[in-house]
Amino acid sequence: MLKIFYLVLCAVLEFVLINSVQAAEVGKAKIIVNIYYTGENGSARQFAEEMEQSGTVAAIRAEDGNLRYEYFYPKDDVETVLLIDIWESQEAIDRHHASLMMNKITELREKYNLHMKVERYIEDTAGIPGKDKAFIKE
């Protein structure tokens, strides 16, 4: 009976340890935010251009915790701009959202009357599975 108790206890401890390690890894995972800005008559692209030219993009890229801030233009939708925004943590995003820079971004979004669709992803810290790597040419 004692042996069974010991085996169950070991299994529970292993489970707790594995989940603790996984939880710690999630805390280290980058946060990827995709923002689709959509407007009319080229306003989304004008917004991205003004963000670049005003120095706002450079200032955001220089913020502590920002890992990427880059605009892309979908080939089949001239009225949308995709922003890929990557941060090292939620705390970094919170600092960014509390900064005065958000006033400038909001002002420009309003100026160009843009609507947004936002997607958030957490980095897969385990990496690309071996089965998937077979399809990737480096």
C-alpha positions in Angstrom: 0.0 0.0 0.0 2.8 2.4 0.9 4.5 1.6 -2.5 1.3 2.6 -4.4 1.0 5.8 -2.3 4.7 6.6 -3.2 4.1 6.0 -6.9 1.0 8.2 -6.9 2.9 10.9 -5.0 5.7 10.8 -7.5 3.3 11.0 -10.4 1.5 14.0 -8.9 4.9 15.8 -8.2 6.0 15.1 -11.7 2.8 16.6 -13.1 3.1 19.7 -10.9 6.7 20.1 -11.9 6.0 19.8 -15.6 3.1 22.3 -15.4 5.2 24.7 -13.4 8.0 24.6 -16.0 5.4 25.1 -18.8 3.8 28.0 -17.0 7.2 29.6 -16.6 7.9 29.2 -20.3 4.6 30.9 -21.1 5.8 33.9 -19.0 8.8 34.1 -21.3 6.9 33.8 -24.5 6.7 36.8 -26.9 3.3 38.3 -27.6 2.6 38.8 -31.3 -0.2 41.4 -32.1 -1.5 41.6 -35.7 -3.5 44.8 -36.3 -5.4 45.2 -39.5 -6.1 48.8 -40.2 -8.8 49.4 -42.8 -10.0 52.6 -44.3 -11.1 54.2 -47.6 -9.4 55.8 -50.5 -5.9 54.8 -49.4 -6.2 56.2 -45.9 -4.7 53.1 -44.2 -1.6 53.4 -46.3 -1.5 57.2 -45.7 -1.7 56.4 -41.9 1.3 54.0 -42.1 3.3 56.5 -44.1 2.6 59.3 -41.6 3.5 57.0 -38.7 6.8 56.3 -40.4 7.5 59.9 -41.4 6.6 61.5 -38.1 9.1 59.3 -36.3 6.4 57.5 -34.3 7.4 54.1 -35.7 11.1 54.7 -34.8 10.1 55.7 -31.3 8.0 52.6 -30.8 10.7 50.4 -32.1 13.1 52.0 -29.6 10.7 51.2 -26.6 12.0 48.8 -24.1 10.3 45.4 -24.8 9.4 46.1 -28.5 10.9 43.4 -30.7 9.2 44.2 -34.0 6.9 46.9 -35.4 6.4 46.6 -39.1 3.7 47.4 -41.7 2.7 45.1 -44.6 0.3 45.7 -47.4 -2.0 42.8 -48.4 -1.8 42.2 -52.2 -5.5 41.7 -52.6 -6.8 44.5 -50.3 -5.5 48.0 -51.1 -7.6 49.5 -48.2 -6.0 47.5 -45.5 -2.6 47.7 -43.8 -1.3 44.9 -41.5 0.9 45.8 -38.6 2.9 43.0 -37.0 3.8 44.2 -33.5 5.9 41.9 -31.3 6.6 42.5 -27.6 8.6 40.6 -25.1 5.9 40.6 -22.4 2.5 41.9 -21.5 4.2 44.3 -19.1 6.0 45.9 -22.1 2.7 46.2 -23.9 1.1 47.8 -20.8 4.0 50.4 -20.7 3.5 51.2 -24.4 -0.2 51.6 -23.9 0.4 54.0 -21.0 2.9 56.1 -22.9 2.1 59.5 -24.5 2.9 57.8 -27.9 -0.6 56.2 -27.8 -2.1 59.7 -28.0 -0.3 60.3 -31.3 -1.3 56.8 -32.7 -5.0 57.4 -31.7 -4.9 60.9 -33.2 -3.7 59.5 -36.5 -6.2 56.7 -36.5 -9.0 59.2 -36.0 -7.5 61.5 -38.7 -7.6 58.7 -41.2 -10.9 57.2 -39.9 -9.5 53.7 -39.6 -11.2 50.6 -38.2 -9.2 47.8 -36.6 -9.2 44.1 -36.4 -6.8 42.7 -33.8 -5.3 39.3 -33.3 -3.1 38.3 -30.4 -0.8 35.2 -30.3 1.6 33.8 -27.8 4.9 32.5 -29.1 5.2 28.7 -29.2 8.3 28.4 -27.1 8.6 24.7 -28.0 9.6 25.6 -31.5 8.7 24.1 -34.8 7.9 20.4 -34.6 10.3 18.1 -36.5 7.4 16.9 -38.8 6.8 20.5 -39.9 10.5 21.3 -40.4 10.5 19.0 -43.4 8.4 21.6 -45.3 10.7 24.6 -44.5 13.6 25.5 -46.7 16.2 27.6 -44.8 
